Amino acid sequence: MASVKVTSAEVARRAGVSQSAVSRVFTPGASVSPKTAEKVRKAAAELGYRPNVLARAMVSGKSRIIGLVVAYLENHFYPVALEKLSNALQARGYHVLVFMASLKAENLDSVVDEILDYQVDGIIAASVALSSDLAQRCQGAGVPIVLFNRTQDGEPFSSVTSDNRAGGRRVAEFLAAGGHRRIAHIAGWEGASTQVEREAGFRAALAEAGLTLHAREVGNFSIEEARAATRRMFDRPDRPDAVFVANDHMAFGVMDVLRSELGLSIPHDVSVVGYDDVPPAGWAAYDLTTVRQRANRMVEATVEILLDQIEDPDAPPRRVAVDAPLILRGSARIPEGWTR
């Protein structure tokens, strides 16, 4: 037997309120008294009523759906950040659809039609690059975009990152103060703004300390490629006495190779510093000194900017760089006068 859908009018009659009151109860952010909300929700539960979100979207012109595009979930930072983003948006009455893409812009463009087909109110792009064509198409559709943990020069996107350049500087200053002189770097994907800015700050501070980069390899934000990079980097008589790894995900692989394959002691033989401060960085097995990306503050800024642009399409793009402190643990020699 086919079921009959319960209407908001029936809920209103059961609760003894107006139909508009029922609508307000099920509209995120709408004003309604606790007593009315309790009566309506009780009546809705008794009747088995669920609001028609799609119908409301057709009337209002707003889907209250945010497209969340991500390409890089291996790094612990992104699952944590995406959970925080989803929770923050849901608290503001928005639903989240997650779309997977690759790191490169041309591959993201292949999913843009699907994203726009869902009539999303906005897009958050995490760890992906966007093309100029995508920017124009989204602008034409009236869909604002905020980049999360990425920036792009020359594109009209708002962005929220940690202060990657300052974070890289802090690592170099720390290692130089600890007496290291053969300081190396394992880079991430060189097309990422995060990588470019972290290394730029790192190299600038080394130069100010009278040092040059002793060795460099590319790990492409992949733990396997970082392991291979470590083997190449340390296969030399003048091996590094410190290495800055562009993110924690790679740093864990670097530490595994140094200890298990090469028999080196951390930090006695070599200091290791990462970037992100993901949960495993604090585990005893790694105890990783690293730069902390303040995910809570980054998420708050991202949601604020995106919702502002949804409400005001003429709002100018904003770029936010959140301060990124260095978290001292046991994987790197701590200079005299520095404390955990």
Buried (B, 14 or more C-beta within 10 A) or exposed (E): EEEEEBBBEBBBBBBEBEBEBBBBBBBEEEEBEEEBBEBBBEBBEEBEBEBBEEEBBEEEEEBBBBBBBBBBBEBBBBBBBBEBBBEBBEEBEBBBBBBEBBBBBEBBBEBBEEBBEBBBBBBBBBBBBBBEEBBEBBEEEEBBBBBBBBBBEEBBBBBBBBBBBBBBBBBBBBBBBBEBBBBBBBBBBEEBBBBBBBBBBBBBBBEEBEBEBBBBBBBBBBBEBBBBBBEEBBEEEEBBBBBBBBBBBBBBBBBBBBBEEBEBEBBEBBBBBBBBBBEBBEEEEBBBBBBBBBBEBBBBBBBBBBBBBBEEEEEEBBEBBBEBBBBBBBBBBBBEEEEE
